[in-house]
Amino acid sequence: MLENTDYFNQVMIILGGSVISTALLRRLRLPPVLGYLVVGLLIGPYAFQLIPNPDDLSFLSEFGLVFLLFSLGLEFSLGKMNALRKTVFGLGSSQVILCSLFFWSVLHFMLGFSSETSLIVAGALGLSSTAIVTQELTRWNELNSSHGHSAIGILLFQDLAAVIFLIMIPALAGTSDNSFSFAIGLILLKGVALFIVMLAIGKWLMPFIFHEISKTRSEELFVMTVLLVALTAAWITHALELSMALGAFLAGMMLGESHFKHQIEADIRPFRDILLGLFFVTVGMQLNYQILISNLHWVILGSIGLVLSKAFLIGLLAQLLGKNKSSAIRTGLILAQGGEFGFALLTLALTNGLLEAKTASLVVAIIVFSIAVTPFLIRYNADICQRLIPNKPYEEPPPHNSEELAEATSELNKHIIVCGFGRVGQTVARFMGKENLPILALDNDPIRVQEATGGGENIFFGDSASRKVLEAAGLRRASLVVITVNEYEQTLSILRSVRAMDYQIPVVVRTRDDSHLEDLKQAGATEVIPEALEGSLMLVTHVMTQMHIPFRRIARMVQTAREQRYQLLHGYFHGSLSQLLDKQGNPRVRLHPVKISNSCYAHGKTIEEIKLSSCQVQVLRIHRRNEDIEQPEANIRLTSGDTLILQGMTDQIEQAESLIYSG
């Protein structure tokens, strides 16, 4: 019972520290991973010793990696992996060999370490952090970019290489029962067999299981099944003496082919993020602050040397193997840190007597420092790349290069350019196709482009916000631009690029709601179509038709609402489950009723006298007895019993209420 209580206390300490540090760093707009590392340092065995033996909780951190690789596998289905095979085995193997050889040479010939020690430390430094790189690429929406694909391909091979290094250490120490070549051959055999088995299970068994589970319509059962699949795959690879994370990735990759992919990804995300936080806390526990302080100059120099040399080597190698200069540099920056598998190598080397404790602690500190700067390198990799090649503005080169795109569109004239070819973009294309209107679509999802191209659509891979891509798409000859992407920032970027090139062409923008309607209008949108409001108008049209209201009257009302920029539909009465902020953290427009009583300051006064306009709220209507006064004049006098329907942001409405009640 006592041991269980101690274990529970340790988990509570980790969670408490993680919550406080993450909340603080969010306010400071810093990556939360830094908070996890600091918490680990403080509560670990080398500082306050709140958790004297981090190994007791190591399996929790391993679960974080398992769920991370499982969700990553969902993104990289079999088709994508087939396309990345050259990157994984070509660029990935070259990176591990080149970086390990470089670090071995520096450690052995320049710093005087033995061959065995140099090889182990070089292997630890040559690997990168799958956890931090994948998390940050996802956070900044760069997972499906060219440099994102290169980074993930290299990381996948590094996971295989880590297993080889782990087998190599006992062989170097003379404690292994089998020869090194036999062990490597056995790993390859196990890996091939595992892949074939996973492929068969993913193709025939998993779709059947999830189809049956979905019939029950039980969210709990679905989530439990997802967890069971991920952990079972990890358990199988662990039993085969392979990486648990590798098994989880293969399982996710097989399920990435199914139509349950997005639901599975949504269900797994909370478990992944929480357990990843615990993983980074355990990484922080590896730091010995006494060695860190006494050797701070070596740690800083080592971290800088690691990041610079690794970024240079990976960038150079990527360029030599066919990547363009921008993509190669960004790949190098992303993978410039040490990795979590390095800790496992160093621990095993210590156990086998191949490494001194002080050396291991110093290398751990260097790796942790490099991991700590990685969020900033990934966040600003485009800016750094821009500075490194100032003569060439950075643009992600599309698989269809600008020359090919320009050649393919040379005969198009008065065509419609659709930016974003999701559900809405495809609907636009189908209706325009029925009228034989020329359509050209641009999208940055390579799988969607491949699928749509195979279906006969005139679509090209490209960044719609790139002026070079828009020019190649024949923007100056086009008759209309339709922007259908989901994200507001991306929409605004495309709109600004279009307006920077051509101020005359009409641009129709689709948005989810009306939260950014005025901003998009000011940025140059000819028409902004909020889906939620248009859906409401369509529903109203059908309701009024069922009530036998003349169609001309319905059409006039709907047209008036559109001409007034959906003024009638702006805002709504919020409930307990309503989201008062949009995705960017900006307050939403809302409606709020305020009732006038005899004791109110506003009783007997006009709207103009109350000066509600100073609060930037609008009085949409006044409910008086059994009638509604729509869009009341400023000189209308308010009486007891009136209910004002106010429209505005939450803080504006609160200010208006204060004026109405107390002046």
Disulfide bonds with the S-S distance in Angstrom:
none
